[in-house]
Each structure stands twice: as C-alpha cells, then as structure tokens.
C-alpha cells in the first residue's frame, strides 16, 4: 500500500470516528478518555461496578 493512500484512508477514518463518536465526560478530566477507550481510572471504576 502506498503511503499516500494509507494517509488519505487514515484521515477519512479519523474524521468519521470523530463525527460518529459518543460524547463521554471523564469524571477525572482525562483528555485521553473516550467511551470506547477509557482511561485507567475509569476502567478501574468500571471493573469495581461490575463486581
């Protein structure tokens, strides 16, 4: 795969995901916390709620 093709596909997917992404407010204000990719603290809270 040509790097230019990969870059254009990557850019389109990034835009698509940001448009389709669910809003998620991290209670710990982590900028890297998303509904489908939780930060460590939110992941720990999730596991504690499940047990």
MOPE-V458217 format. One record per helix or strand. SS is the DSSP state (H for helix, E for strand). FROM is the first residue (numbers start at 1). TO is the last residue. If there is no record, write none. Layout:
SS | FROM | TO
SS | FROM | TO
This chain:
H | 3 | 20
E | 34 | 34
E | 37 | 37
H | 40 | 50
